[in-house]
Amino acid sequence: MNSVSSDTLVSLASGLSGLFLRVTKQYLPHLARLCLISTFLEDGIRMWFQWNEQKDYIEATWGCGYFLATCFVLLNLTGQLGGCVLILSRNFVQYACFGLFGVIALQTVAYSILWDIKFLMRNLALGGGLLLLLAESRSEGKSMFAGVPSMGESSPKQYMQLGGRVLLVLMFMTLLHFDPSFFSILQNMVGTALIILVAIGFKTKLAALTLVIWLLAINVYFNAFWTVPAYKPMHDFLKYDFFQTTSVIGGLLLVVALGPGGVSMDEKKKEW
């Protein structure tokens, strides 16, 4: 009876997700890209409005002097805003992605994120979203790397999608709560199961869509920066966290829109 009920629920959920995909097919990839670049867009704008604060922080933290601190802020501002414009206009998307990868790496070192496991995992999740965007931008049958063939499952695109999926789910590792309450245990069990499904590519679209809904609810509830006055430091912290989480949602929406790729159990099932 339990097996029948669970199969019925899975079939119903799959049907609803299929209906959602059919209705949103034309718009979902655009929404996914907009969500994905949102944290870079917000951070680039913040660099403009907090130019002196950011410059002074880098200068004081690294003792690098006025010129290098100014170059750091300018590079972040132009790199992020320029990359966002290119991605949204779908021009030179691959170069834009590499530029944003560079921004992530630069900020990871400059803000000492490398030693903060929570923020490091979230930055890696952002990198996973960019990997998926990079895979999406590649034309079928073409290799992004000279001399590397693009054939079937050995295509670099397939492994970008695999790497993107695995990195994306790192975001959810930072949301697990290790306490004995029933709600936390249930949330951890369900979340871990969904994370594994997305990572291995099994029932991928359904699992990714469920994670999108879950993460969206958590983001709106816990990172409601609009409820905190702008002059308080917590406002900027919650705002940064909100848009970073939104970017991971964008990566998951790309998984929903494009599927898991060739290196996944869903793809292998088609061969059985």
C-alpha positions in Angstrom: 0.0 0.0 0.0 2.8 2.4 1.0 4.7 1.6 -2.2 1.6 2.2 -4.3 0.9 5.5 -2.5 4.5 6.7 -3.0 4.5 5.7 -6.7 1.2 7.6 -7.1 2.6 10.7 -5.4 5.8 10.6 -7.6 3.7 10.2 -10.7 1.4 13.1 -9.7 4.4 15.3 -8.9 6.1 14.4 -12.2 2.8 15.2 -14.1 2.6 18.6 -12.4 6.3 19.4 -13.1 5.8 18.4 -16.7 2.8 20.7 -17.0 4.9 23.5 -15.4 7.6 23.0 -18.0 5.2 23.0 -20.9 3.6 26.3 -19.7 6.9 28.0 -18.9 9.1 26.5 -21.7 9.7 29.8 -23.5 10.3 31.9 -20.5 12.1 29.6 -18.0 15.6 29.9 -19.5 15.4 33.7 -19.5 14.2 33.7 -15.9 16.9 31.3 -14.9 19.6 33.5 -16.4 18.2 36.6 -14.8 18.1 34.9 -11.4 21.6 33.5 -11.9 23.3 36.8 -12.5 21.3 38.7 -9.9 24.0 38.5 -7.2 26.7 39.8 -9.6 24.3 42.6 -10.7 23.5 43.6 -7.1 27.2 43.4 -6.0 28.3 45.5 -9.0 25.8 48.2 -8.2 26.8 48.0 -4.5 30.4 48.6 -5.5 29.3 51.8 -7.2 27.3 53.1 -4.3 29.8 51.9 -1.6 32.9 52.8 -3.6 34.8 54.5 -0.7 33.8 51.9 1.9 34.9 49.0 -0.3 38.1 50.7 -1.2 39.0 51.6 2.4 38.2 48.0 3.5 40.6 46.4 0.9 43.3 49.0 1.6 43.0 48.5 5.4 42.8 44.7 5.2 45.6 44.1 2.7 47.7 47.2 3.2 47.9 47.4 -0.6 47.7 51.1 -1.0 45.2 53.5 -2.6 45.9 52.6 -6.2 45.6 48.8 -5.9 42.5 49.0 -3.7 40.9 51.3 -6.3 41.8 48.9 -9.1 40.2 46.0 -7.1 36.9 47.9 -6.7 36.9 49.0 -10.3 37.6 45.5 -11.6 34.8 44.1 -9.5 32.4 46.8 -10.7 33.1 46.6 -14.4 33.6 42.8 -14.4 30.3 42.1 -12.8 28.1 44.6 -14.5 29.8 44.0 -17.9 29.4 40.2 -17.5 25.7 40.6 -16.6 25.0 42.8 -19.6 26.7 40.3 -21.9 24.8 37.3 -20.4 21.5 39.0 -20.6 22.1 40.2 -24.2 23.5 36.7 -25.1 26.7 38.1 -26.5 30.1 36.6 -25.7 28.4 34.6 -23.0 31.4 32.2 -22.6 33.8 35.2 -22.0 31.3 36.7 -19.6 31.2 33.5 -17.6 35.0 33.2 -17.4 35.1 36.9 -16.2 32.6 36.1 -13.5 34.5 33.0 -12.5 37.5 35.4 -12.1 35.4 37.7 -9.9 34.4 34.8 -7.6 38.0 33.7 -7.3 39.2 37.3 -6.6 36.5 37.9 -4.0 37.1 34.6 -2.3 40.7 35.6 -1.6 40.2 39.3 -1.0 37.4 38.8 1.5 39.0 35.8 3.2 36.1 33.6 2.2 38.5 30.7 1.6 38.6 30.1 5.4 34.8 30.4 5.9 33.4 27.0 4.9 29.8 28.3 4.7 30.6 31.2 2.3 33.1 29.1 0.4 30.5 26.4 -0.3 28.0 29.1 -1.4 30.7 30.6 -3.8 31.3 27.2 -5.2 27.5 26.8 -5.7 27.6 30.1 -7.7 30.4 28.6 -9.8 28.2 25.6 -10.4 25.5 27.9 -11.8 28.0 29.6 -14.1 29.2 26.2 -15.3 25.6 25.3 -16.3 25.3 28.7 -18.1 28.5 28.0 -19.9 27.3 24.6 -20.9 24.0 26.1 -22.2 25.9 28.6 -24.3 27.9 26.0 -26.1 26.6 25.1 -29.6 25.9 21.5 -30.2 28.7 19.7 -32.1 31.3 22.4 -31.2 34.0 22.4 -28.7 34.9 25.3 -26.6 38.4 24.1 -26.5 40.6 23.8 -29.5 41.5 20.3 -30.4 38.9 18.7 -28.0 36.2 16.7 -29.9 32.6 17.0 -28.9 31.1 13.5 -29.3 28.2 12.1 -27.3 28.7 11.7 -23.6 32.4 12.5 -23.7 31.6 16.1 -24.7 32.9 18.7 -22.3 29.4 20.1 -22.2 28.1 17.0 -20.5 30.8 17.2 -17.8 30.1 20.9 -17.3 26.5 20.0 -16.6 27.6 17.3 -14.1 30.0 19.6 -12.4 27.4 22.4 -12.3 24.8 20.1 -10.7 27.2 18.8 -8.0 28.5 22.3 -7.1 25.0 23.8 -7.0 23.8 21.4 -4.3 26.6 22.6 -2.0 24.3 25.6 -1.2 21.9 23.1 0.6 24.7 21.7 2.7 24.9 25.1 4.4 21.1 24.9 5.2 21.2 21.6 7.1 20.6 22.0 10.8 22.1 19.5 13.2 19.7 19.5 16.1 17.4 16.8 17.5 14.1 18.4 16.7 11.7 16.4 14.5 11.3 19.3 12.0 15.1 19.6 11.5 15.6 15.9 11.1 12.7 15.7 8.6 14.1 18.7 6.7 17.6 17.3 6.6 16.4 13.9 5.4 14.2 15.4 2.6 16.8 17.9 1.7 19.6 15.3 1.5 17.5 13.0 -0.6 16.8 15.8 -3.1 20.5 16.9 -3.1 21.5 13.3 -4.0 18.9 13.1 -6.8 20.1 16.3 -8.4 23.8 15.4 -8.1 23.4 11.9 -9.6 20.8 13.1 -12.2 17.8 10.9 -11.2 14.3 12.4 -11.5 16.4 15.5 -12.0 13.9 18.1 -13.1 11.4 17.2 -10.4 14.0 17.2 -7.7 15.5 20.5 -8.9 12.1 22.1 -9.1 11.3 20.9 -5.6 14.6 22.4 -4.4 13.7 25.7 -6.1 10.4 25.9 -4.2 12.1 25.0 -0.9 15.0 27.4 -1.4 12.7 30.2 -2.5 10.6 29.9 0.7 13.7 29.8 2.9 15.2 32.8 1.1 12.1 35.0 1.5 11.6 34.0 5.1 15.2 34.2 6.4 16.7 36.9 4.2 14.0 39.5 4.2 16.4 42.4 4.0 13.5 44.8 3.1 12.3 44.5 6.7 15.5 45.8 8.1 16.4 49.6 7.9 19.0 50.4 5.3 21.4 52.0 7.8 21.8 48.8 9.8 24.7 46.4 8.8 22.3 43.5 8.9 20.4 45.0 5.9 23.5 44.6 3.7 24.3 41.1 5.0 20.7 39.8 4.4 20.6 41.5 1.0 23.9 39.9 -0.1 22.7 36.5 1.1 19.3 37.0 -0.6 20.7 37.6 -4.0 23.4 34.9 -3.7 20.6 32.4 -2.9 18.6 33.8 -5.8 21.5 33.0 -8.1 21.6 29.4 -7.0 17.9 29.3 -7.7 18.7 30.4 -11.2 21.1 27.6 -11.6 18.5 25.1 -10.5 16.0 26.6 -12.9 18.6 26.0 -15.7 18.7 22.3 -14.6 14.8 22.3 -14.7 14.8 23.9 -18.2 17.7 22.0 -19.8 17.8 18.7 -18.0 20.7 17.0 -16.3 22.8 16.3 -19.5 24.4 13.1 -20.7 26.2 12.2 -17.5 23.2 11.3 -15.4 21.0 8.4 -14.5 18.0 9.9 -16.3 20.0 9.8 -19.6 21.3 6.3 -18.9 17.7 5.1 -18.4 17.0 5.9 -22.0 19.5 3.4 -23.1 18.1 0.6 -21.0 
